[in-house]
Amino acid sequence: MIVDASVLLCAFFPDEAQPQAQKLLSQHVAGRVQLKAPALLVYELSNAICQAERRKRITTAQADEILQAFAGLEIEIIPPAFPLPESTESEMLLLARLKPRKWQVINP
């Protein structure tokens, strides 16, 4: 079964805690369902977790716990059709936590 970030976030965010999403993850852990996700999932989760942290929905500790819990699920990640640089989930969260910067376009 293919899952997206919204399902996982519903299971992990304390203010959402959807029983259906949590049941799906329990079934995956028990081996009754095999979850798969596109590689984009790592980026989507990192971004959503970072935004929740910035908006004080979750603490930094909770953000780290959610990411560790996701990694522990061992969801099969389907690679993209083109190569991307290798990166871990924790590196992606660190990147997502960087403060937005204004980019200056330099005309040649």
Secondary structure per residue as TSV (DSSP state, phi and psi in degrees):
chain	resnum	aa	ss	phi	psi
A	1	M	-	360.0	133.1
A	2	I	B	-87.8	129.8
A	3	V	-	-116.6	158.3
A	4	D	-	-121.0	177.0
A	5	A	H	-60.2	-36.7
A	6	S	H	-61.1	-36.9
A	7	V	H	-65.6	-47.5
A	8	L	H	-65.5	-41.7
A	9	L	H	-65.4	-35.9
A	10	C	H	-62.0	-32.9
A	11	A	H	-77.6	-32.2
A	12	F	H	-98.1	-33.7
A	13	F	-	-70.7	127.5
A	14	P	T	-59.7	-32.2
A	15	D	T	-84.4	-0.3
A	16	E	T	-112.7	-52.5
A	17	A	-	32.2	62.5
A	18	Q	-	-79.8	121.8
A	19	P	H	-58.6	-36.1
A	20	Q	H	-65.2	-42.6
A	21	A	H	-66.6	-41.2
A	22	Q	H	-65.2	-37.0
A	23	K	H	-65.1	-41.7
A	24	L	H	-60.5	-43.8
A	25	L	H	-65.4	-38.1
A	26	S	H	-62.8	-40.3
A	27	Q	H	-65.6	-36.9
A	28	H	H	-64.8	-46.5
A	29	V	H	-62.2	-36.9
A	30	A	T	-77.8	-7.7
A	31	G	T	85.9	8.0
A	32	R	S	-83.3	-20.9
A	33	V	S	-136.3	137.7
A	34	Q	-	-105.4	118.0
A	35	L	-	-94.0	140.3
A	36	K	E	-132.2	157.7
A	37	A	E	-152.7	150.8
A	38	P	E	-69.9	156.5
A	39	A	T	-57.1	-25.8
A	40	L	H	-60.3	-23.0
A	41	L	H	-54.0	-41.5
A	42	V	H	-60.0	-42.4
A	43	Y	H	-69.7	-42.1
A	44	E	H	-63.1	-44.6
A	45	L	H	-63.4	-45.8
A	46	S	H	-59.2	-44.4
A	47	N	H	-65.2	-46.3
A	48	A	H	-64.4	-40.2
A	49	I	H	-65.6	-43.0
A	50	C	H	-62.2	-44.6
A	51	Q	H	-63.6	-41.2
A	52	A	H	-63.9	-37.4
A	53	E	H	-66.6	-45.7
A	54	R	H	-61.6	-35.4
A	55	R	T	-87.3	5.9
A	56	K	T	65.7	24.1
A	57	R	S	-73.4	-33.1
A	58	I	S	-137.7	159.6
A	59	T	-	-87.8	169.1
A	60	T	H	-60.7	-39.6
A	61	A	H	-63.2	-42.0
A	62	Q	H	-64.8	-39.2
A	63	A	H	-59.7	-45.9
A	64	D	H	-64.3	-39.7
A	65	E	H	-64.3	-41.4
A	66	I	H	-62.5	-44.1
A	67	L	H	-65.0	-40.7
A	68	Q	H	-65.5	-40.0
A	69	A	H	-64.3	-41.0
A	70	F	H	-60.7	-46.8
A	71	A	H	-60.8	-36.4
A	72	G	H	-68.8	-18.7
A	73	L	H	-72.4	-21.6
A	74	E	-	51.3	47.7
A	75	I	-	-69.6	133.2
A	76	E	E	-68.0	122.5
A	77	I	E	-95.6	125.0
A	78	I	E	-88.0	118.5
A	79	P	-	-69.0	154.8
A	80	P	-	-70.7	167.3
A	81	A	S	-75.2	-11.2
A	82	F	S	-124.5	152.4
A	83	P	-	-73.6	139.2
A	84	L	-	-118.9	154.3
A	85	P	-	-64.1	143.2
A	86	E	-	-69.3	139.5
A	87	S	-	-156.0	143.4
A	88	T	-	-90.5	163.9
A	89	E	H	-59.7	-39.3
A	90	S	H	-66.5	-35.4
A	91	E	H	-65.3	-38.5
A	92	M	H	-65.5	-39.3
A	93	L	H	-65.6	-39.3
A	94	L	H	-61.4	-42.2
A	95	L	H	-64.7	-42.4
A	96	A	H	-65.5	-28.5
A	97	R	H	-77.5	-13.6
A	98	L	S	-60.2	140.6
A	99	K	-	-68.0	139.1
A	100	P	-	-60.3	142.3
A	101	R	-	-118.7	150.0
A	102	K	-	-80.9	130.6
A	103	W	-	-97.0	135.6
A	104	Q	-	-102.8	124.1
A	105	V	-	-90.1	126.6
A	106	I	-	-104.3	119.5
A	107	N	-	-84.1	133.3
A	108	P	-	-71.2	360.0
